[in-house]
């Protein structure tokens, strides 16, 4: 952690958020965010499966987050639930309800635009989640690759070259007055690759 902090300070590249590897240790993730000068912790709220009922999963993970809220509020660190491929919170209405029930200004959504394309449309999620969206993950997804090569192969496409209607996404983000971080969740690489990623992000978000 100290090495990452020093690298951030030396390069001028901020670490704007951290990912909590264990929902059970949210307070530790909040402390790590404070160390880096970050303002958020990304959470994965539960996981659907055979070992625990959907309802029990819903209640238990909510309870863990609720217990961490006072500390997050004290430290002014956002707790942001991401929509991921975990067979849980499968619609924007359900996710909005989940967040509403936690009832804290420090709890929100880390909306992953590409993660919903497999079964829905991100521009339909944005107006429902609305004010809950505090940060964005940006990646692409191709339904053609999903159908012809396999489910996970849908992610093997560069930003802007898949099935996402970016104009529609931008329109809905504007309606909710979104302003904040948009993080490219893509594979690492050298300067040429990163320059291409940056250019693609500018294009799909109309920032160029």
Secondary structure, DSSP 8 states (H G I E B T S, - for coil): -HHHHHHHHHHT-----EE-S-GGGHHHHHHHHHHHT--EEEE-----SSSS-HHHHHHHHHHHHHHHHHHHHHHT-EEEEE--SSS-S-SHHHHHHHHHHH--TTEEEEEETGGGTTTS-HHHHHHHHGGGEEEEEE----HHHHHHH-TGGGG-S-TTSSS--HHHHHHHHHHTT--S-EEE------HHHHHHHHHHHHHHTT--
